[in-house]
């Protein structure tokens, strides 16, 4: 079958529109003998019947395995170059008390970026010493609580935070460990990176200003300077950007050693995952090997000891573990003029099939916000129909409310089918909203044939309970005159 001319150039017509590409789906996803999607031993129809749709379904064993592989790979590779690594799970991708327990049980620390995320990690029973606190505008209350509970490291993001953290530590009579976030001038995304003298962004300290800022940190006996922190972007498939950032940071790292110890170097996160069948992210073992080589070579070139390296993966741990289930509502074939055609009396056209589901931008804002691409499959059955180009749309009152911009599904996709969108674990629930007063869906963990709720879904009563005008409003007069 030839491709639809409305399809993006990267999208291939699948030989089998029922197949689940291994690079996209969680390790526990498969189809049973009837053709239904099964995740970690639980059928999609059973999940939908018990918990409703939309529904986030987390393959617990998949998430744990990915966390463990990252920990093991970085331990092995940095031992090879005579150092060690600290792996922080970036909680902003998705955080609940259960997930916090999973990742810490697999040997990871946790990076939090707000007082709320800190509260979740503490509620999960995570040792505060295994937490790092980020944020470009931490409140005084957030800083004070982090110091009070003994957070392992606070990332200083601006000069004003030096005094704020030092004062909080002095009040508590403790020494607070800190890192300094640096704008390396390197920004990476997918296969490309850009290196400039300065980054125009809200995070961090310009590279040229860092020596003076570190000197100011070192004047405070209440602060212990751990090292530099860098984050160059997200959804990165190559290591070139990390290598350039590390080279720039090592130049600064070596100069800072003249004034005192700099035991660590934090290179951030941003490791990419596969959202579509054509995405080819690096295996975590290869990422760890390249990072260790980059750091070892950087240290050797500047004649300094190999530092302890910290990284902060989030998406690469939780993203592929999660599938969102939807129920199809309406189907609409839309005839569209093929773009890029020369001027002629009769321009050619093609059909794009709009498949609308019962969720949308309120449970996954990334396609609308970033133009992010996702995959989709019919989850409730097998189909022998030919593939047809579809656009999966949400139910919100926005033309940009798209769940999957372009995908090939069996042409007989129909109302009441269950539709599954994989790789939604990162920034799906975390960025969810109540737009159009939709209740945020529950999050269910599946493992060994069993399912359990780890984040309760909202109800309309939950939404109305926050409306202060309801209790004060007079009862409606339902009597007829």
One Martini backbone bead per residue (centre of mass of N, CA, C, O) as a GRO file, in nm:
protein
  481
    1UNK     BB    1   0.096   0.035   0.022
    2UNK     BB    2   0.057   0.359  -0.014
    3UNK     BB    3   0.106   0.662   0.086
    4UNK     BB    4  -0.013   0.936   0.224
    5UNK     BB    5   0.034   1.269   0.128
    6UNK     BB    6  -0.030   1.374   0.436
    7UNK     BB    7   0.208   1.245   0.535
    8UNK     BB    8   0.481   1.235   0.685
    9UNK     BB    9   0.797   1.145   0.583
   10UNK     BB   10   0.856   0.945   0.838
   11UNK     BB   11   0.596   0.791   0.783
   12UNK     BB   12   0.512   0.457   0.779
   13UNK     BB   13   0.375   0.191   0.636
   14UNK     BB   14   0.253  -0.072   0.780
   15UNK     BB   15   0.246  -0.410   0.754
   16UNK     BB   16   0.120  -0.396   1.061
   17UNK     BB   17  -0.135  -0.228   1.244
   18UNK     BB   18  -0.093  -0.426   1.515
   19UNK     BB   19   0.181  -0.376   1.580
   20UNK     BB   20   0.449  -0.367   1.844
   21UNK     BB   21   0.699  -0.176   1.879
   22UNK     BB   22   0.960  -0.224   2.092
   23UNK     BB   23   1.071   0.081   2.113
   24UNK     BB   24   0.778   0.193   2.235
   25UNK     BB   25   0.696  -0.029   2.418
   26UNK     BB   26   0.652  -0.198   2.675
   27UNK     BB   27   0.773  -0.498   2.791
   28UNK     BB   28   0.458  -0.598   2.872
   29UNK     BB   29   0.362  -0.577   2.575
   30UNK     BB   30   0.079  -0.739   2.408
   31UNK     BB   31  -0.088  -0.999   2.235
   32UNK     BB   32  -0.337  -1.201   2.225
   33UNK     BB   33  -0.518  -1.447   2.066
   34UNK     BB   34  -0.746  -1.211   2.002
   35UNK     BB   35  -0.573  -0.919   1.982
   36UNK     BB   36  -0.537  -0.807   2.257
   37UNK     BB   37  -0.422  -0.589   2.475
   38UNK     BB   38  -0.140  -0.652   2.694
   39UNK     BB   39  -0.038  -0.555   3.034
   40UNK     BB   40   0.118  -0.737   3.249
   41UNK     BB   41  -0.147  -0.944   3.218
   42UNK     BB   42  -0.353  -0.708   3.130
   43UNK     BB   43  -0.639  -0.624   2.991
   44UNK     BB   44  -0.773  -0.356   2.840
   45UNK     BB   45  -1.076  -0.413   2.896
   46UNK     BB   46  -1.044  -0.450   3.203
   47UNK     BB   47  -0.934  -0.172   3.266
   48UNK     BB   48  -1.173  -0.009   3.150
   49UNK     BB   49  -1.398  -0.140   3.324
   50UNK     BB   50  -1.270  -0.060   3.611
   51UNK     BB   51  -1.141   0.259   3.543
   52UNK     BB   52  -1.163   0.366   3.274
   53UNK     BB   53  -1.173   0.654   3.054
   54UNK     BB   54  -0.907   0.764   3.075
   55UNK     BB   55  -0.576   0.579   3.111
   56UNK     BB   56  -0.307   0.520   3.310
   57UNK     BB   57  -0.049   0.270   3.231
   58UNK     BB   58   0.183   0.110   3.446
   59UNK     BB   59   0.480  -0.067   3.402
   60UNK     BB   60   0.653  -0.158   3.665
   61UNK     BB   61   0.883  -0.342   3.560
   62UNK     BB   62   0.983  -0.144   3.350
   63UNK     BB   63   1.062   0.092   3.534
   64UNK     BB   64   1.257  -0.066   3.713
   65UNK     BB   65   1.447  -0.166   3.492
   66UNK     BB   66   1.539   0.111   3.390
   67UNK     BB   67   1.656   0.210   3.654
   68UNK     BB   68   1.859  -0.024   3.695
   69UNK     BB   69   2.019   0.008   3.429
   70UNK     BB   70   2.127   0.287   3.485
   71UNK     BB   71   2.272   0.229   3.746
   72UNK     BB   72   2.454  -0.007   3.647
   73UNK     BB   73   2.591   0.135   3.404
   74UNK     BB   74   2.720   0.376   3.562
   75UNK     BB   75   2.877   0.216   3.764
   76UNK     BB   76   3.055   0.058   3.566
   77UNK     BB   77   3.178   0.294   3.390
   78UNK     BB   78   3.296   0.469   3.633
   79UNK     BB   79   3.477   0.250   3.745
   80UNK     BB   80   3.656   0.227   3.487
   81UNK     BB   81   3.751   0.554   3.541
   82UNK     BB   82   3.773   0.599   3.867
   83UNK     BB   83   3.466   0.630   3.961
   84UNK     BB   84   3.136   0.776   4.007
   85UNK     BB   85   2.770   0.765   4.038
   86UNK     BB   86   2.474   0.975   4.027
   87UNK     BB   87   2.123   0.896   4.031
   88UNK     BB   88   1.855   1.102   3.927
   89UNK     BB   89   1.524   1.128   3.944
   90UNK     BB   90   1.304   1.316   3.749
   91UNK     BB   91   1.008   1.407   3.890
   92UNK     BB   92   0.869   1.589   3.668
   93UNK     BB   93   0.769   1.362   3.483
   94UNK     BB   94   0.684   1.162   3.739
   95UNK     BB   95   0.503   1.175   4.059
   96UNK     BB   96   0.486   0.937   4.321
   97UNK     BB   97   0.506   0.740   4.585
   98UNK     BB   98   0.550   0.480   4.427
   99UNK     BB   99   0.772   0.578   4.233
  100UNK     BB  100   0.967   0.665   4.452
  101UNK     BB  101   1.007   0.377   4.558
  102UNK     BB  102   1.106   0.236   4.310
  103UNK     BB  103   1.366   0.406   4.246
  104UNK     BB  104   1.502   0.373   4.526
  105UNK     BB  105   1.504   0.058   4.523
  106UNK     BB  106   1.695   0.085   4.248
  107UNK     BB  107   1.917   0.330   4.344
  108UNK     BB  108   1.786   0.605   4.332
  109UNK     BB  109   1.747   0.924   4.323
  110UNK     BB  110   1.587   1.256   4.370
  111UNK     BB  111   1.446   1.511   4.173
  112UNK     BB  112   1.326   1.830   4.272
  113UNK     BB  113   1.107   2.141   4.178
  114UNK     BB  114   0.936   2.153   4.455
  115UNK     BB  115   0.743   2.142   4.732
  116UNK     BB  116   0.554   1.920   4.626
  117UNK     BB  117   0.767   1.713   4.541
  118UNK     BB  118   0.894   1.695   4.817
  119UNK     BB  119   0.640   1.591   4.965
  120UNK     BB  120   0.616   1.324   4.811
  121UNK     BB  121   0.890   1.201   4.881
  122UNK     BB  122   0.847   1.211   5.190
  123UNK     BB  123   0.579   1.043   5.192
  124UNK     BB  124   0.746   0.786   5.077
  125UNK     BB  125   1.021   0.775   5.266
  126UNK     BB  126   1.247   0.942   5.165
  127UNK     BB  127   1.557   1.025   5.199
  128UNK     BB  128   1.664   1.347   5.196
  129UNK     BB  129   1.967   1.284   5.110
  130UNK     BB  130   1.835   1.176   4.813
  131UNK     BB  131   1.787   1.480   4.749
  132UNK     BB  132   1.710   1.728   4.497
  133UNK     BB  133   1.694   2.090   4.446
  134UNK     BB  134   1.517   2.281   4.227
  135UNK     BB  135   1.500   2.608   4.076
  136UNK     BB  136   1.453   2.956   3.980
  137UNK     BB  137   1.208   3.011   4.228
  138UNK     BB  138   1.257   2.968   4.524
  139UNK     BB  139   1.121   2.973   4.808
  140UNK     BB  140   1.168   3.031   5.133
  141UNK     BB  141   1.004   2.784   5.224
  142UNK     BB  142   1.145   2.573   5.048
  143UNK     BB  143   1.429   2.615   5.155
  144UNK     BB  144   1.372   2.570   5.455
  145UNK     BB  145   1.264   2.281   5.429
  146UNK     BB  146   1.508   2.152   5.294
  147UNK     BB  147   1.701   2.209   5.526
  148UNK     BB  148   1.541   2.081   5.760
  149UNK     BB  149   1.530   1.777   5.624
  150UNK     BB  150   1.808   1.725   5.453
  151UNK     BB  151   1.886   1.791   5.177
  152UNK     BB  152   2.151   1.694   4.982
  153UNK     BB  153   2.078   1.917   4.744
  154UNK     BB  154   2.117   2.250   4.621
  155UNK     BB  155   2.036   2.441   4.340
  156UNK     BB  156   2.191   2.710   4.235
  157UNK     BB  157   2.039   2.975   4.017
  158UNK     BB  158   2.118   3.236   4.187
  159UNK     BB  159   2.261   3.476   4.372
  160UNK     BB  160   2.029   3.520   4.584
  161UNK     BB  161   2.036   3.215   4.692
  162UNK     BB  162   2.281   3.216   4.870
  163UNK     BB  163   2.164   3.373   5.112
  164UNK     BB  164   1.911   3.203   5.158
  165UNK     BB  165   2.053   2.934   5.221
  166UNK     BB  166   2.248   3.032   5.440
  167UNK     BB  167   2.033   3.134   5.641
  168UNK     BB  168   1.885   2.865   5.676
  169UNK     BB  169   2.132   2.711   5.784
  170UNK     BB  170   2.194   2.895   6.026
  171UNK     BB  171   1.924   2.852   6.175
  172UNK     BB  172   1.990   2.525   6.191
  173UNK     BB  173   2.298   2.452   6.220
  174UNK     BB  174   2.401   2.391   5.918
  175UNK     BB  175   2.532   2.219   5.631
  176UNK     BB  176   2.482   2.300   5.293
  177UNK     BB  177   2.451   2.150   5.000
  178UNK     BB  178   2.579   2.266   4.675
  179UNK     BB  179   2.494   2.376   4.352
  180UNK     BB  180   2.578   2.513   4.021
  181UNK     BB  181   2.412   2.659   3.770
  182UNK     BB  182   2.497   2.638   3.421
  183UNK     BB  183   2.555   2.822   3.126
  184UNK     BB  184   2.715   2.668   2.857
  185UNK     BB  185   2.584   2.721   2.554
  186UNK     BB  186   2.429   2.444   2.533
  187UNK     BB  187   2.193   2.303   2.292
  188UNK     BB  188   1.977   2.015   2.291
  189UNK     BB  189   1.799   1.816   2.025
  190UNK     BB  190   1.815   1.520   1.950
  191UNK     BB  191   2.039   1.556   1.668
  192UNK     BB  192   2.091   1.849   1.788
  193UNK     BB  193   2.328   2.128   1.837
  194UNK     BB  194   2.399   2.436   2.021
  195UNK     BB  195   2.673   2.671   2.024
  196UNK     BB  196   2.730   2.934   2.257
  197UNK     BB  197   2.812   3.186   2.468
  198UNK     BB  198   2.496   3.238   2.530
  199UNK     BB  199   2.203   3.191   2.708
  200UNK     BB  200   1.847   3.256   2.661
  201UNK     BB  201   1.760   3.208   2.996
  202UNK     BB  202   1.638   3.142   3.326
  203UNK     BB  203   1.874   2.953   3.379
  204UNK     BB  204   2.132   3.028   3.561
  205UNK     BB  205   2.483   3.081   3.503
  206UNK     BB  206   2.714   3.226   3.349
  207UNK     BB  207   3.018   3.112   3.280
  208UNK     BB  208   3.180   3.383   3.335
  209UNK     BB  209   3.044   3.419   3.641
  210UNK     BB  210   3.117   3.167   3.819
  211UNK     BB  211   3.373   3.228   3.989
  212UNK     BB  212   3.240   3.452   4.165
  213UNK     BB  213   3.007   3.280   4.275
  214UNK     BB  214   3.174   3.059   4.411
  215UNK     BB  215   3.327   3.252   4.598
  216UNK     BB  216   3.070   3.335   4.750
  217UNK     BB  217   2.994   3.058   4.858
  218UNK     BB  218   3.277   3.016   5.014
  219UNK     BB  219   3.212   3.242   5.240
  220UNK     BB  220   3.013   3.019   5.350
  221UNK     BB  221   3.004   2.793   5.615
  222UNK     BB  222   2.701   2.678   5.545
  223UNK     BB  223   2.846   2.594   5.272
  224UNK     BB  224   2.875   2.322   5.029
  225UNK     BB  225   3.066   2.272   4.749
  226UNK     BB  226   3.017   2.034   4.490
  227UNK     BB  227   2.932   2.181   4.203
  228UNK     BB  228   2.834   2.152   3.883
  229UNK     BB  229   2.551   2.242   3.664
  230UNK     BB  230   2.388   2.077   3.377
  231UNK     BB  231   2.144   2.158   3.107
  232UNK     BB  232   2.081   2.098   2.745
  233UNK     BB  233   1.807   1.917   2.737
  234UNK     BB  234   1.576   1.721   2.531
  235UNK     BB  235   1.547   1.445   2.358
  236UNK     BB  236   1.834   1.293   2.330
  237UNK     BB  237   2.035   1.093   2.083
  238UNK     BB  238   2.311   1.226   2.147
  239UNK     BB  239   2.661   1.317   2.270
  240UNK     BB  240   2.781   1.590   2.164
  241UNK     BB  241   2.660   1.797   2.361
  242UNK     BB  242   2.785   1.679   2.619
  243UNK     BB  243   3.080   1.712   2.530
  244UNK     BB  244   3.079   2.020   2.504
  245UNK     BB  245   2.984   2.086   2.789
  246UNK     BB  246   3.212   1.935   2.941
  247UNK     BB  247   3.446   2.102   2.833
  248UNK     BB  248   3.352   2.372   2.953
  249UNK     BB  249   3.334   2.274   3.250
  250UNK     BB  250   3.632   2.180   3.289
  251UNK     BB  251   3.762   2.451   3.268
  252UNK     BB  252   3.620   2.553   3.526
  253UNK     BB  253   3.679   2.324   3.722
  254UNK     BB  254   3.990   2.364   3.726
  255UNK     BB  255   3.985   2.657   3.839
  256UNK     BB  256   3.823   2.592   4.104
  257UNK     BB  257   4.042   2.405   4.243
  258UNK     BB  258   4.222   2.647   4.344
  259UNK     BB  259   3.986   2.719   4.583
  260UNK     BB  260   3.885   2.411   4.598
  261UNK     BB  261   3.665   2.174   4.613
  262UNK     BB  262   3.530   1.952   4.328
  263UNK     BB  263   3.368   1.653   4.338
  264UNK     BB  264   3.147   1.739   4.118
  265UNK     BB  265   2.940   1.652   3.816
  266UNK     BB  266   2.650   1.783   3.655
  267UNK     BB  267   2.479   1.671   3.339
  268UNK     BB  268   2.204   1.574   3.367
  269UNK     BB  269   1.967   1.520   3.116
  270UNK     BB  270   1.766   1.411   2.818
  271UNK     BB  271   1.708   1.135   2.736
  272UNK     BB  272   1.590   0.958   2.484
  273UNK     BB  273   1.291   0.835   2.324
  274UNK     BB  274   1.046   0.632   2.185
  275UNK     BB  275   0.746   0.734   1.996
  276UNK     BB  276   0.840   0.594   1.733
  277UNK     BB  277   0.952   0.362   1.499
  278UNK     BB  278   1.197   0.574   1.401
  279UNK     BB  279   1.317   0.585   1.668
  280UNK     BB  280   1.687   0.601   1.789
  281UNK     BB  281   1.791   0.552   2.070
  282UNK     BB  282   2.008   0.510   2.305
  283UNK     BB  283   2.141   0.300   2.494
  284UNK     BB  284   2.224   0.306   2.822
  285UNK     BB  285   2.500   0.167   2.792
  286UNK     BB  286   2.606   0.373   2.582
  287UNK     BB  287   2.570   0.626   2.743
  288UNK     BB  288   2.757   0.551   2.978
  289UNK     BB  289   3.013   0.511   2.812
  290UNK     BB  290   3.027   0.798   2.690
  291UNK     BB  291   3.033   0.954   2.953
  292UNK     BB  292   3.288   0.831   3.070
  293UNK     BB  293   3.473   0.917   2.836
  294UNK     BB  294   3.422   1.219   2.846
  295UNK     BB  295   3.517   1.263   3.141
  296UNK     BB  296   3.798   1.135   3.126
  297UNK     BB  297   3.904   1.317   2.896
  298UNK     BB  298   3.856   1.587   3.036
  299UNK     BB  299   4.033   1.541   3.283
  300UNK     BB  300   4.297   1.485   3.128
  301UNK     BB  301   4.314   1.757   2.963
  302UNK     BB  302   4.321   1.922   3.264
  303UNK     BB  303   4.456   1.764   3.503
  304UNK     BB  304   4.219   1.608   3.661
  305UNK     BB  305   4.016   1.454   3.845
  306UNK     BB  306   3.770   1.234   3.844
  307UNK     BB  307   3.460   1.295   3.894
  308UNK     BB  308   3.168   1.291   4.023
  309UNK     BB  309   2.871   1.185   3.857
  310UNK     BB  310   2.569   1.345   3.767
  311UNK     BB  311   2.230   1.244   3.692
  312UNK     BB  312   1.877   1.321   3.532
  313UNK     BB  313   1.660   1.098   3.474
  314UNK     BB  314   1.312   1.054   3.347
  315UNK     BB  315   1.189   0.973   3.073
  316UNK     BB  316   1.374   0.702   3.050
  317UNK     BB  317   1.207   0.565   3.283
  318UNK     BB  318   0.877   0.642   3.247
  319UNK     BB  319   0.781   0.676   2.956
  320UNK     BB  320   0.770   0.366   2.834
  321UNK     BB  321   0.580   0.245   3.076
  322UNK     BB  322   0.337   0.412   2.945
  323UNK     BB  323  -0.020   0.387   2.883
  324UNK     BB  324  -0.291   0.523   2.702
  325UNK     BB  325  -0.639   0.493   2.742
  326UNK     BB  326  -0.904   0.497   2.501
  327UNK     BB  327  -1.219   0.606   2.364
  328UNK     BB  328  -1.399   0.593   2.090
  329UNK     BB  329  -1.631   0.810   1.929
  330UNK     BB  330  -1.549   0.957   1.655
  331UNK     BB  331  -1.573   0.963   1.288
  332UNK     BB  332  -1.377   1.152   1.032
  333UNK     BB  333  -1.375   1.239   0.698
  334UNK     BB  334  -1.117   1.445   0.543
  335UNK     BB  335  -1.081   1.650   0.277
  336UNK     BB  336  -0.751   1.728   0.147
  337UNK     BB  337  -0.527   1.933   0.030
  338UNK     BB  338  -0.236   1.894  -0.116
  339UNK     BB  339   0.053   2.003  -0.036
  340UNK     BB  340   0.270   2.152  -0.282
  341UNK     BB  341   0.108   2.210  -0.523
  342UNK     BB  342   0.065   2.317  -0.816
  343UNK     BB  343  -0.080   2.525  -1.014
  344UNK     BB  344  -0.423   2.428  -1.080
  345UNK     BB  345  -0.734   2.348  -1.155
  346UNK     BB  346  -0.687   2.051  -1.013
  347UNK     BB  347  -0.635   1.963  -0.713
  348UNK     BB  348  -0.521   1.745  -0.507
  349UNK     BB  349  -0.645   1.485  -0.283
  350UNK     BB  350  -0.708   1.376   0.061
  351UNK     BB  351  -0.760   1.152   0.336
  352UNK     BB  352  -0.844   1.231   0.671
  353UNK     BB  353  -0.874   1.054   0.971
  354UNK     BB  354  -1.082   1.131   1.240
  355UNK     BB  355  -1.008   1.037   1.581
  356UNK     BB  356  -1.209   1.050   1.858
  357UNK     BB  357  -1.158   1.101   2.204
  358UNK     BB  358  -1.197   1.107   2.577
  359UNK     BB  359  -0.962   1.312   2.554
  360UNK     BB  360  -0.637   1.499   2.561
  361UNK     BB  361  -0.488   1.794   2.654
  362UNK     BB  362  -0.546   1.720   2.962
  363UNK     BB  363  -0.348   1.442   2.945
  364UNK     BB  364  -0.180   1.561   2.672
  365UNK     BB  365   0.003   1.850   2.581
  366UNK     BB  366   0.248   1.799   2.384
  367UNK     BB  367   0.125   1.811   2.095
  368UNK     BB  368   0.022   2.110   2.132
  369UNK     BB  369   0.284   2.249   2.252
  370UNK     BB  370   0.529   2.081   2.064
  371UNK     BB  371   0.448   1.868   1.837
  372UNK     BB  372   0.433   1.589   1.938
  373UNK     BB  373   0.497   1.254   1.878
  374UNK     BB  374   0.290   0.960   1.830
  375UNK     BB  375   0.137   0.658   1.892
  376UNK     BB  376  -0.100   0.392   1.773
  377UNK     BB  377  -0.359   0.150   1.886
  378UNK     BB  378  -0.563  -0.098   1.877
  379UNK     BB  379  -0.668  -0.269   2.185
  380UNK     BB  380  -0.949  -0.463   2.151
  381UNK     BB  381  -0.830  -0.565   1.861
  382UNK     BB  382  -0.818  -0.719   1.563
  383UNK     BB  383  -0.708  -0.624   1.221
  384UNK     BB  384  -0.742  -0.666   0.848
  385UNK     BB  385  -0.727  -0.390   0.766
  386UNK     BB  386  -0.626  -0.138   0.606
  387UNK     BB  387  -0.435   0.122   0.622
  388UNK     BB  388  -0.494   0.448   0.774
  389UNK     BB  389  -0.490   0.778   0.792
  390UNK     BB  390  -0.457   0.943   1.110
  391UNK     BB  391  -0.615   1.161   1.357
  392UNK     BB  392  -0.587   1.209   1.694
  393UNK     BB  393  -0.847   1.342   1.886
  394UNK     BB  394  -0.992   1.538   2.101
  395UNK     BB  395  -1.268   1.697   2.313
  396UNK     BB  396  -1.184   1.980   2.285
  397UNK     BB  397  -1.220   2.343   2.232
  398UNK     BB  398  -0.975   2.270   2.008
  399UNK     BB  399  -0.799   2.243   1.715
  400UNK     BB  400  -0.518   2.159   1.880
  401UNK     BB  401  -0.651   1.887   1.987
  402UNK     BB  402  -0.393   1.657   1.996
  403UNK     BB  403  -0.263   1.326   2.025
  404UNK     BB  404  -0.216   1.232   1.712
  405UNK     BB  405  -0.109   1.349   1.418
  406UNK     BB  406   0.022   1.066   1.292
  407UNK     BB  407  -0.132   0.756   1.168
  408UNK     BB  408  -0.162   0.403   1.123
  409UNK     BB  409  -0.476   0.252   1.091
  410UNK     BB  410  -0.725   0.072   1.072
  411UNK     BB  411  -0.997   0.149   0.868
  412UNK     BB  412  -1.210   0.013   1.095
  413UNK     BB  413  -1.219   0.217   1.289
  414UNK     BB  414  -1.434   0.257   1.584
  415UNK     BB  415  -1.668   0.303   1.779
  416UNK     BB  416  -1.555   0.179   2.104
  417UNK     BB  417  -1.282   0.161   2.073
  418UNK     BB  418  -0.971   0.091   2.185
  419UNK     BB  419  -0.702   0.319   2.255
  420UNK     BB  420  -0.341   0.320   2.225
  421UNK     BB  421  -0.082   0.520   2.390
  422UNK     BB  422   0.244   0.531   2.402
  423UNK     BB  423   0.480   0.692   2.592
  424UNK     BB  424   0.318   0.871   2.856
  425UNK     BB  425   0.485   0.906   3.135
  426UNK     BB  426   0.602   1.180   3.034
  427UNK     BB  427   0.415   1.467   3.088
  428UNK     BB  428   0.122   1.389   3.129
  429UNK     BB  429   0.020   1.395   3.421
  430UNK     BB  430   0.210   1.634   3.510
  431UNK     BB  431   0.042   1.831   3.278
  432UNK     BB  432  -0.231   1.817   3.369
  433UNK     BB  433  -0.583   1.911   3.336
  434UNK     BB  434  -0.921   2.092   3.357
  435UNK     BB  435  -1.007   2.136   3.087
  436UNK     BB  436  -1.344   2.166   3.051
  437UNK     BB  437  -1.384   1.999   3.316
  438UNK     BB  438  -1.186   1.769   3.327
  439UNK     BB  439  -1.095   1.488   3.470
  440UNK     BB  440  -0.838   1.341   3.597
  441UNK     BB  441  -0.688   1.060   3.556
  442UNK     BB  442  -0.589   0.767   3.642
  443UNK     BB  443  -0.331   0.564   3.797
  444UNK     BB  444  -0.206   0.246   3.686
  445UNK     BB  445  -0.064  -0.047   3.807
  446UNK     BB  446   0.114  -0.318   3.647
  447UNK     BB  447   0.151  -0.670   3.766
  448UNK     BB  448   0.124  -0.994   3.729
  449UNK     BB  449  -0.199  -0.952   3.650
  450UNK     BB  450  -0.217  -0.679   3.815
  451UNK     BB  451  -0.419  -0.401   3.946
  452UNK     BB  452  -0.345  -0.058   4.064
  453UNK     BB  453  -0.390   0.226   4.231
  454UNK     BB  454  -0.169   0.530   4.253
  455UNK     BB  455  -0.379   0.744   4.126
  456UNK     BB  456  -0.647   0.911   4.172
  457UNK     BB  457  -0.919   0.994   4.023
  458UNK     BB  458  -1.126   1.227   3.923
  459UNK     BB  459  -1.418   1.412   3.992
  460UNK     BB  460  -1.673   1.626   3.978
  461UNK     BB  461  -1.674   1.667   4.285
  462UNK     BB  462  -1.385   1.763   4.306
  463UNK     BB  463  -1.420   2.016   4.133
  464UNK     BB  464  -1.664   2.144   4.297
  465UNK     BB  465  -1.518   2.164   4.583
  466UNK     BB  466  -1.356   2.440   4.484
  467UNK     BB  467  -1.625   2.594   4.465
  468UNK     BB  468  -1.718   2.861   4.663
  469UNK     BB  469  -2.015   2.923   4.533
  470UNK     BB  470  -2.196   2.680   4.608
  471UNK     BB  471  -2.266   2.722   4.914
  472UNK     BB  472  -2.367   3.032   4.864
  473UNK     BB  473  -2.581   2.951   4.685
  474UNK     BB  474  -2.887   2.954   4.601
  475UNK     BB  475  -3.147   2.775   4.569
  476UNK     BB  476  -3.320   2.661   4.327
  477UNK     BB  477  -3.620   2.741   4.154
  478UNK     BB  478  -3.844   2.468   4.058
  479UNK     BB  479  -4.104   2.622   4.054
  480UNK     BB  480  -4.400   2.676   3.909
  481UNK     BB  481  -4.629   2.934   3.822
   0.00000   0.00000   0.00000
